[in-house]
Amino acid sequence: MVQPMMPLDVNDTAKTVEANRRKIKHIGKLKDGGAPVAIVFRTVPGEPKNCLVVGTKFLDTNYQDTFMKALESFEGQNAFELGHHLMKSRFSDGVEILPFLHRNNFLKKFSTDQIIVTFGSGNSDEIILSDLNEQIAKQKGISVDELSLLDQPKTSEKSTDETKKKTTKSKK
């Protein structure tokens, strides 16, 4: 038996779709041409007007799927910089994601004024990355140059202390 379809009001459907659309961090597009990119680092240390992005369409299908899962994961969405999460993430074959992207020239440097942050596909909210960086820096009370220092992966104090002890012992 076929269930009859209920008529839907087009206006309500658009509102419902927009209300249910999930905003995804670290997603953007190139200002020229609109090619989709993932924003790995919003700024580069010492180069606050540059960022590092990946055009995921250039990854093979398996790597692209794993990359997008890492980006969309809870940890990826909660990371201040996607690159810090990617440092700890691996593709399904065990290859570390960030070093692979770097070694194989998938990370591309762009001026932050050439990237439009879209917060996911189809969202009407868009902002130029340079403007977003300025807003974030102002909100945190720091300069745009200091954004690259936030949310840095921390080396444990224990491992640093152990290294110091081993160095001291070997000198004796």
C-alpha positions as semicolon CSV with decimal commas, in nm:
position;residue;x (nm);y (nm);z (nm)
1;M;0,000;0,000;0,000
2;V;0,135;0,342;-0,093
3;Q;0,108;0,611;0,169
4;P;-0,042;0,937;0,043
5;M;0,203;1,229;0,053
6;M;0,110;1,527;0,261
7;P;0,118;1,860;0,084
8;L;0,396;2,083;0,214
9;D;0,397;2,458;0,228
10;V;0,703;2,574;0,035
11;N;0,770;2,864;0,271
12;D;0,754;2,649;0,581
13;T;0,980;2,391;0,419
14;A;1,250;2,648;0,343
15;K;1,233;2,780;0,698
16;T;1,247;2,429;0,840
17;V;1,541;2,331;0,623
18;E;1,733;2,647;0,719
19;A;1,653;2,599;1,088
20;N;1,773;2,239;1,078
21;R;2,084;2,305;0,871
22;R;2,394;2,236;1,073
23;K;2,663;2,501;1,065
24;I;3,001;2,342;1,011
25;K;3,323;2,515;1,111
26;H;3,641;2,517;0,900
27;I;3,457;2,523;0,565
28;G;3,498;2,787;0,300
29;K;3,544;2,864;-0,064
30;L;3,785;3,058;-0,278
31;K;3,677;3,413;-0,350
32;D;3,779;3,364;-0,715
33;G;3,587;3,076;-0,865
34;G;3,415;2,951;-0,551
35;A;3,608;2,622;-0,523
36;P;3,530;2,459;-0,187
37;V;3,812;2,436;0,069
38;A;3,868;2,321;0,424
39;I;4,043;2,584;0,636
40;V;4,321;2,397;0,817
41;F;4,486;2,701;0,978
42;R;4,312;3,042;0,989
43;T;4,646;3,220;1,013
44;V;5,010;3,126;0,965
45;P;5,257;3,209;1,247
46;G;5,429;3,534;1,156
47;E;5,195;3,580;0,857
48;P;4,858;3,690;1,000
49;K;4,722;3,774;0,654
50;N;4,776;3,421;0,523
51;C;4,601;3,091;0,591
52;L;4,642;2,724;0,494
53;V;4,359;2,544;0,318
54;V;4,298;2,208;0,148
55;G;4,091;2,150;-0,162
56;T;3,947;1,816;-0,052
57;K;3,829;1,727;-0,403
58;F;4,194;1,658;-0,488
59;L;4,219;1,378;-0,229
60;D;4,132;1,025;-0,339
61;T;3,785;0,912;-0,236
62;N;3,890;0,713;0,073
63;Y;4,113;0,992;0,202
64;Q;3,848;1,253;0,123
65;D;3,585;1,061;0,321
66;T;3,816;1,017;0,621
67;F;3,923;1,382;0,606
68;M;3,561;1,498;0,608
69;K;3,477;1,265;0,898
70;A;3,767;1,418;1,094
71;L;3,649;1,770;1,005
72;E;3,287;1,697;1,100
73;S;3,375;1,502;1,416
74;F;3,307;1,644;1,761
75;E;3,680;1,705;1,810
76;G;3,718;1,866;1,468
77;Q;3,429;2,102;1,524
78;N;3,548;2,195;1,873
79;A;3,908;2,260;1,765
80;F;3,998;2,627;1,733
81;E;4,218;2,532;1,437
82;L;4,130;2,223;1,234
83;G;4,502;2,155;1,183
84;H;4,552;2,083;1,552
85;H;4,289;1,809;1,537
86;L;4,435;1,675;1,211
87;M;4,775;1,639;1,383
88;K;4,621;1,365;1,598
89;S;4,406;1,209;1,325
90;R;4,480;0,930;1,080
91;F;4,337;0,812;0,753
92;S;4,177;0,467;0,754
93;D;4,507;0,309;0,643
94;G;4,691;0,456;0,944
95;V;4,862;0,744;0,764
96;E;4,872;1,062;0,974
97;I;4,649;1,324;0,806
98;L;4,832;1,654;0,860
99;P;5,183;1,528;0,773
100;F;5,040;1,357;0,462
101;L;4,872;1,680;0,348
102;H;5,196;1,871;0,402
103;R;5,432;1,615;0,240
104;N;5,211;1,574;-0,065
105;N;5,154;1,947;-0,123
106;F;4,780;1,946;-0,048
107;L;4,812;2,238;0,196
108;K;4,790;2,563;0,003
109;K;4,869;2,910;0,136
110;F;4,620;3,183;0,050
111;S;4,568;3,538;0,159
112;T;4,291;3,546;0,420
113;D;4,104;3,803;0,211
114;Q;4,076;3,545;-0,069
115;I;3,885;3,289;0,141
116;I;3,513;3,312;0,216
117;V;3,405;3,121;0,526
118;T;3,071;2,954;0,448
119;F;2,999;2,748;0,761
120;G;2,893;2,457;0,537
121;S;2,721;2,426;0,203
122;G;2,417;2,631;0,122
123;N;2,430;2,861;0,421
124;S;2,350;3,223;0,364
125;D;2,596;3,328;0,637
126;E;2,929;3,406;0,474
127;I;3,223;3,617;0,583
128;I;3,568;3,690;0,444
129;L;3,826;3,503;0,656
130;S;4,031;3,818;0,723
131;D;3,719;3,985;0,870
132;L;3,638;3,677;1,080
133;N;3,996;3,669;1,211
134;E;3,970;4,035;1,311
135;Q;3,641;3,971;1,492
136;I;3,782;3,669;1,679
137;A;4,099;3,859;1,777
138;K;3,896;4,157;1,901
139;Q;3,667;3,926;2,099
140;K;3,966;3,756;2,263
141;G;4,148;4,085;2,322
142;I;4,454;3,992;2,114
143;S;4,605;4,082;1,778
144;V;4,532;3,881;1,463
145;D;4,898;3,772;1,465
146;E;4,842;3,607;1,805
147;L;4,555;3,389;1,672
148;S;4,806;3,135;1,542
149;L;4,927;3,081;1,899
150;L;4,585;2,987;2,040
151;D;4,485;2,625;2,097
152;Q;4,837;2,499;2,028
153;P;4,883;2,133;2,109
154;K;5,056;2,113;2,443
155;T;5,356;1,898;2,517
156;S;5,311;1,739;2,853
157;E;5,519;1,882;3,136
158;K;5,594;1,526;3,246
159;S;5,764;1,436;2,918
160;T;5,960;1,765;2,925
161;D;6,072;1,697;3,285
162;E;6,171;1,338;3,194
163;T;6,380;1,466;2,903
164;K;6,555;1,714;3,135
165;K;6,629;1,435;3,389
166;K;6,770;1,204;3,118
167;T;6,990;1,484;2,983
168;T;7,116;1,567;3,332
169;K;7,192;1,199;3,411
170;S;7,378;1,144;3,085
171;K;7,603;1,448;3,153
172;K;7,711;1,311;3,495
